[in-house]
Amino acid sequence: MSRFEPSGPLRGSFRPPADKSISHRAALFGAMSDVPVTIENFLYAEDTLSTLSAVRSLGAGVDERENELVIRGVGLHTAHETTGGLLHVGNAGTLMRLLPGWLAGQRGGQWTIDGDESIRRRPIDRIAVPLREMGARVEAREGRLAPFRVEGADLHGIEHELPVPSAQVKSCLLIAGMLAEGETTICEPHMSRDHTERILCRSRAPFERDGTCVRVRQVDELELDDVVVPGDPSSAAFMVAAACVVPRSRLLVSGVGLNWTRTGFFRVARRMGAVILGDLEEPQTDHQGQDSGDEPVGELDVAAAPLEATTVDRDEVPLLIDELPLVALLGCFAEGETVVGGAEELRLKETDRIAGVVEGLRALGADIDATADGFAVRGGGLEGGTLDARGDHRLAMLGAVAGLASRSGVEVTGMEAATISYPHFERDLAALREH
């Protein structure tokens, strides 16, 4: 258990850890590549170490050097069964959902994918159903849960419309599409994060975008360019939120990824009144043809200011799905009622994150209620108390930030969960308090 006392102003500069989503994808695409891929600034955290373990098990070489990682891939079509076909993904939901897209097209291969207790509660039917439509054989516990079995087969392209935007499901099907005969088209009701599409461009795969639809065709081989992983905006968001709710704070965030599909939280915080200077807007493009493979990087200048309530609707949710707990926290300190809707996806994360956020903040004195697809929270601040992280890294960090802005402090049970995505979170947070 860790305790976080009320804080004076947070000051200083901060560089967030490497982006978790891009690190996962860089390692996985490196393993599928026909040329060695050098990855600079790879994130070494529990989730991404699970990805490195998985690609090693599939035959890829992983050479860890000072300040860089070299992946020597096995090629798109020749994943191996070096561990008897058992792949353990730990707590990594991204890995659990992306990896089957590659394995499904490995004709003659057989793998069983399993993970920790939280992974065994997360459904995989949204990847299993379209993969079966493509010709894959996927058998899951109770029809939708891990452990589940993937048998490689000859795949064919499909047109698939996602009922809910999901970068993980989209990415799984795009990877499978590279192994499938014909063309695979994936459409979303609203655009989700686009890191996989950018890596496809950097791999020179036959990929294109048309609005919220993406298409990929069969590929013989991949040649991914070297990757430099930017700072993770989802990790940076916790420090930014702290600077928003602790009075008189001023924070400079450097080297952070500013891909507009990941900066939704910063835009919402700015709409609520926080001072956040930086390039956060959607590019002026119609998203026709191939997107750039580059990940934009920059800095944010953040200062505390009086907050006002806002409404986050379904259209915005895919672009800040991991940061919605922080919207709830800001709502605790904003004038009026902040409402988030269209966020059913939060109930399928490491925990039921809607329940975790609502019950956790309510235990600290928040005036907050859950809804079927989100929550509503009224301003008034937080008294303090104890928050149970439930094994969820984002709830652990939420509790820590809440403690800094509370009146009497917060004890976080299960703070060690933060290492899943942010190994040095407590150290970095303490450094900002010392200035």
C-alpha positions in Angstrom: 0.0 0.0 0.0 1.3 3.5 -0.9 0.1 6.8 0.5 -0.1 10.0 -1.4 -0.5 13.2 0.7 -1.9 16.5 -0.4 0.6 18.4 -2.5 1.8 21.9 -3.1 2.2 23.1 -6.6 3.8 20.7 -9.1 6.6 22.2 -11.0 9.3 21.3 -13.5 9.9 19.4 -16.7 8.9 15.8 -17.4 9.5 13.3 -20.1 7.0 10.4 -20.2 8.0 6.8 -20.6 8.0 5.3 -24.1 4.6 4.7 -25.7 3.2 1.3 -24.8 0.9 0.9 -27.8 3.7 1.7 -30.3 6.2 -0.5 -28.5 3.9 -3.5 -28.7 3.3 -2.9 -32.4 7.0 -2.2 -33.2 8.1 -5.5 -31.6 5.3 -7.5 -33.3 5.9 -6.1 -36.7 9.6 -6.4 -36.2 9.1 -10.1 -35.7 7.0 -10.3 -38.9 9.6 -8.4 -40.9 12.1 -9.9 -43.3 14.9 -7.5 -42.3 16.3 -6.6 -38.8 14.4 -3.8 -37.2 16.0 -1.4 -34.7 13.7 0.1 -32.1 14.9 3.1 -30.1 13.2 4.1 -26.8 11.3 0.8 -26.5 9.2 0.7 -23.3 10.4 -1.9 -20.8 7.3 -2.6 -18.7 5.4 -5.8 -17.8 3.1 -5.6 -20.7 5.7 -5.0 -23.4 8.1 -7.6 -21.9 5.3 -10.1 -22.5 5.4 -9.1 -26.2 9.1 -9.6 -26.4 8.7 -13.0 -24.7 6.0 -14.0 -27.3 8.0 -13.0 -30.3 11.0 -15.0 -29.0 8.7 -18.0 -28.6 7.7 -17.5 -32.3 11.3 -17.7 -33.4 12.3 -14.0 -33.6 15.7 -12.9 -32.3 15.6 -10.1 -29.7 18.9 -8.3 -29.2 18.8 -5.8 -26.3 21.5 -3.1 -26.6 22.2 0.2 -24.9 19.3 2.6 -25.8 18.0 0.3 -28.5 16.4 -3.0 -29.3 17.0 -5.1 -32.4 14.4 -7.5 -33.6 15.5 -10.1 -36.1 12.2 -11.3 -37.5 11.1 -14.7 -38.9 9.0 -13.2 -41.8 5.3 -12.7 -42.1 4.5 -16.3 -43.1 6.9 -18.4 -40.9 6.1 -18.1 -37.2 7.5 -21.1 -35.3 6.2 -23.2 -32.4 9.2 -23.1 -30.1 7.4 -23.6 -26.8 4.9 -26.3 -27.7 2.4 -23.8 -29.0 1.7 -22.2 -25.6 1.9 -18.4 -25.5 1.4 -16.5 -22.2 0.5 -12.8 -22.7 0.5 -11.8 -19.0 -1.7 -8.8 -18.5 -1.2 -7.5 -22.1 -4.6 -7.1 -23.7 -3.1 -5.5 -26.8 -0.9 -8.5 -27.3 -3.8 -10.9 -26.7 -5.9 -9.2 -29.4 -3.2 -8.5 -32.0 -1.2 -11.7 -32.0 -4.0 -14.0 -33.2 -4.2 -11.9 -36.4 -0.7 -13.2 -37.3 -1.1 -16.7 -36.0 -4.4 -17.3 -37.8 -2.6 -17.1 -41.2 0.3 -19.6 -40.3 -1.0 -22.6 -42.1 -0.4 -25.8 -40.1 0.5 -23.9 -36.9 -1.4 -24.4 -33.6 -1.1 -22.1 -30.6 -2.9 -21.7 -27.2 -3.0 -18.2 -25.9 -3.4 -17.6 -22.1 -2.8 -14.8 -19.6 -3.2 -13.7 -16.0 -6.5 -13.6 -14.1 -7.6 -10.3 -15.6 -6.9 -11.5 -19.2 -9.0 -14.5 -18.6 -12.0 -12.2 -17.9 -11.5 -10.1 -21.1 -13.6 -11.3 -24.1 -12.0 -12.2 -27.4 -15.2 -12.8 -29.5 -14.8 -9.5 -31.4 -11.6 -10.8 -32.9 -12.6 -14.5 -33.0 -15.8 -13.9 -35.1 -14.3 -12.0 -38.0 -11.1 -14.2 -38.0 -13.4 -17.2 -38.4 -15.1 -15.4 -41.3 -11.7 -15.1 -42.9 -11.2 -18.9 -42.6 -9.3 -19.1 -39.3 -10.0 -21.7 -36.6 -10.4 -20.1 -33.2 -11.7 -22.0 -30.2 -12.2 -20.2 -26.9 -13.2 -21.1 -23.3 -17.0 -20.6 -23.0 -16.9 -19.4 -26.6 -15.3 -16.0 -25.9 -12.6 -16.2 -23.1 -8.9 -17.2 -22.7 -7.3 -19.6 -22.8 -8.2 -19.9 -26.5 -6.7 -21.9 -29.3 -5.7 -20.6 -32.8 -5.0 -22.9 -35.7 -3.4 -21.4 -38.8 -5.2 -21.7 -42.0 -5.6 -20.3 -45.5 -7.3 -16.9 -45.1 -9.4 -14.9 -47.4 -10.2 -11.2 -47.3 -13.5 -9.9 -45.9 -15.3 -6.6 -45.4 -16.0 -6.1 -41.7 -17.8 -3.3 -39.9 -16.8 -2.8 -36.2 -19.9 -2.1 -34.1 -17.6 -0.3 -31.6 -14.4 1.5 -32.6 -11.4 -0.5 -31.4 -7.8 -0.1 -32.4 -7.0 -3.6 -31.1 -9.7 -5.4 -33.1 -8.9 -3.3 -36.2 -5.2 -4.0 -35.9 -5.8 -7.8 -35.5 -7.8 -7.9 -38.7 -5.4 -5.7 -40.6 -2.5 -8.1 -39.7 -4.6 -11.1 -40.8 -5.5 -9.2 -43.9 -1.8 -9.1 -44.9 -1.9 -13.0 -44.9 -5.3 -13.3 -46.6 -6.1 -13.8 -50.3 -7.7 -10.7 -51.8 -8.5 -7.5 -50.0 -9.6 -6.9 -46.4 -11.6 -3.8 -45.5 -12.3 -2.7 -41.9 -14.7 0.1 -41.1 -15.3 1.8 -37.8 -18.2 4.1 -36.8 -15.6 6.6 -35.5 -11.8 6.6 -36.0 -9.7 4.9 -33.3 -6.0 5.3 -32.7 -4.0 4.7 -35.9 -0.6 3.4 -34.9 -1.0 0.1 -36.8 -1.9 2.0 -40.0 1.3 4.1 -39.6 3.5 1.0 -39.1 1.9 -0.6 -42.2 2.9 2.5 -44.1 6.5 2.3 -42.8 6.5 -1.4 -43.8 5.4 -0.5 -47.3 2.4 -2.8 -47.1 -0.4 -2.2 -49.6 -2.6 -0.2 -47.3 -5.0 2.7 -47.8 -7.5 4.7 -45.8 -10.9 6.1 -47.0 -12.6 8.0 -44.2 -13.1 5.6 -41.3 -12.5 2.6 -43.5 -9.0 1.0 -43.9 -8.0 -1.6 -46.5 -5.0 -3.9 -46.8 -4.1 -6.6 -49.4 -2.0 -9.7 -49.2 1.7 -9.3 -48.7 4.6 -11.6 -49.5 7.1 -9.9 -47.1 7.5 -6.9 -44.8 10.4 -4.6 -44.5 9.8 -2.3 -41.6 11.9 0.8 -41.3 13.6 1.4 -37.9 11.3 2.8 -35.3 11.8 5.6 -32.7 9.1 5.3 -30.1 7.8 8.6 -28.7 6.7 9.3 -25.2 3.4 7.9 -24.2 0.5 10.4 -24.1 -1.6 8.1 -21.9 1.2 8.0 -19.3 1.8 11.7 -19.6 -1.9 12.3 -19.0 -1.6 11.4 -15.4 1.0 14.1 -14.7 -1.0 16.5 -16.9 -4.1 15.8 -14.8 -2.2 16.3 -11.6 -1.0 19.7 -12.9 -4.7 20.5 -13.8 -6.1 19.8 -10.3 -3.3 20.9 -7.9 -3.5 24.7 -7.7 -0.7 26.9 -9.0 1.0 23.9 -10.8 3.1 24.4 -14.0 4.5 21.6 -16.0 6.4 21.2 -19.3 6.0 17.8 -20.9 8.7 17.0 -23.5 9.2 14.3 -26.1 5.5 13.2 -26.0 3.6 11.6 -28.9 1.1 14.1 -30.3 -0.7 11.7 -32.7 -4.2 13.3 -32.7 -5.8 9.9 -32.2 -4.2 9.8 -28.8 -4.5 13.4 -27.5 -8.3 13.5 -26.9 -7.8 13.8 -23.1 -5.7 16.9 -23.5 -8.3 18.5 -25.7 -11.1 17.7 -23.2 -9.0 19.1 -20.3 -8.4 22.3 -22.3 -12.1 22.5 -23.0 -12.7 22.3 -19.3 -10.5 25.3 -18.7 -7.0 23.8 -18.1 -4.2 25.7 -19.8 -2.5 23.2 -22.2 -0.4 24.7 -24.9 0.7 22.3 -27.8 -0.4 21.0 -31.2 -3.4 18.9 -30.3 -5.8 19.3 -33.2 -6.8 16.9 -36.0 -4.7 17.4 -39.1 -6.6 19.2 -41.9 -6.9 16.1 -44.2 -9.7 14.0 -45.6 -7.8 10.8 -44.7 -7.8 9.7 -48.3 -5.1 7.3 -49.5 -2.1 6.4 -47.4 -1.4 8.2 -44.1 2.1 9.2 -43.1 4.0 6.6 -41.3 5.6 9.1 -39.0 4.4 9.6 -35.4 4.3 13.4 -34.5 6.2 14.3 -31.4 6.3 17.6 -29.4 5.8 19.2 -26.0 3.0 20.4 -23.9 3.0 23.4 -21.5 0.4 22.8 -18.8 -0.8 25.1 -16.0 -3.6 24.8 -13.5 -6.7 26.9 -13.9 -10.4 26.9 -12.7 -12.2 24.0 -14.3 -15.8 23.8 -15.7 -17.8 20.7 -16.4 -18.1 19.2 -19.8 -19.8 16.4 -21.7 -17.9 13.6 -23.5 -20.0 11.8 -26.0 -19.6 8.6 -28.0 -17.7 10.3 -30.9 -14.9 11.4 -28.6 -14.5 8.2 -26.6 -12.2 6.2 -28.9 -9.7 9.0 -28.8 -9.4 9.0 -25.0 -10.6 5.6 -24.0 -7.6 5.0 -21.6 -7.8 8.5 -20.1 -11.5 8.5 -19.2 -10.8 7.8 -15.5 -8.9 11.1 -15.5 -11.9 12.9 -17.0 -13.8 11.7 -13.9 -11.0 13.1 -11.7 -11.1 16.5 -13.4 -14.9 16.4 -13.0 -14.4 16.2 -9.2 -12.8 19.6 -9.3 -14.9 21.3 -12.0 -17.9 23.5 -11.5 -21.1 21.7 -12.6 -21.7 18.1 -13.8 -19.4 16.3 -16.1 -20.9 13.4 -18.0 -19.3 10.7 -20.1 -21.4 8.5 -22.3 -20.8 5.9 -25.0 -17.9 4.3 -23.0 -19.1 0.7 -22.7 -15.6 -0.4 -23.7 -14.4 0.5 -20.2 -16.3 -2.4 -18.8 -14.0 -4.7 -20.8 -10.6 -3.5 -19.7 -8.4 -5.0 -17.1 -11.3 -4.6 -14.7 -14.7 -3.1 -15.1 -13.1 0.3 -15.2 -16.4 2.2 -15.0 -17.2 0.4 -11.7 -13.6 0.8 -10.5 -13.5 4.5 -11.2 -16.9 5.3 -9.7 -16.5 3.1 -6.6 -12.9 4.2 -6.1 -13.6 8.0 -6.4 -16.8 7.7 -4.3 -14.7 6.1 -1.5 -12.6 9.3 -1.6 -15.7 11.6 -1.3 -16.6 12.2 -4.9 -20.2 12.9 -5.9 -20.2 10.4 -8.8 -22.7 7.9 -10.3 -22.2 5.1 -12.8 -24.4 4.8 -15.9 -24.7 1.8 -18.3 -22.1 3.4 -20.6 -20.2 5.9 -18.5 -20.6 8.1 -15.5 -21.7 11.5 -14.2 -19.7 13.4 -11.6 -20.3 16.7 -9.8 -17.6 19.1 -8.6 -16.8 19.6 -4.9 -13.3 18.1 -4.6 -12.1 15.0 -2.8 -11.7 14.4 0.9 -9.4 11.4 0.7 -9.3 7.8 1.9 -8.4 4.4 0.4 -8.6 3.4 -3.3 -8.3 -0.2 -4.3 -6.5 -0.5 -7.7 -8.0 -3.9 -8.4 -4.9 -4.9 -10.3 -5.5 -2.1 -12.8 -2.5 0.1 -13.6 -4.6 3.1 -14.5 -6.7 2.9 -11.4 -3.5 2.8 -9.3 -2.2 5.9 -10.9 -5.6 7.6 -10.7 -5.5 7.1 -6.9 -2.1 8.6 -6.6 -3.0 11.7 -8.5 -6.3 12.0 -6.5 -4.2 11.9 -3.3 -2.2 15.0 -4.4 -5.4 17.0 -4.9 -7.4 15.7 -1.9 -7.8 17.3 1.4 -6.5 14.5 3.6 -4.5 12.1 1.3 -5.1 8.8 -0.4 -3.8 5.3 0.3 -3.7 3.2 -2.8 -4.0 -0.6 -2.4 -2.1 -2.4 -5.2 0.0 0.5 -6.3 2.5 -2.0 -7.8 0.0 -2.5 -10.8 1.4 0.8 -12.2 4.5 -1.1 -13.4 2.4 -2.8 -16.1 2.7 0.4 -18.1 4.7 2.9 -16.1 7.6 1.4 -14.1 8.9 4.7 -12.6 5.6 6.5 -12.0 6.0 7.1 -8.3 9.6 8.4 -8.8 8.6 10.8 -11.6 5.6 12.1 -9.6 7.7 12.7 -6.5 10.3 14.7 -8.6 7.6 17.1 -9.7 6.6 17.7 -6.0 10.2 18.5 -5.0 10.5 21.6 -7.2 
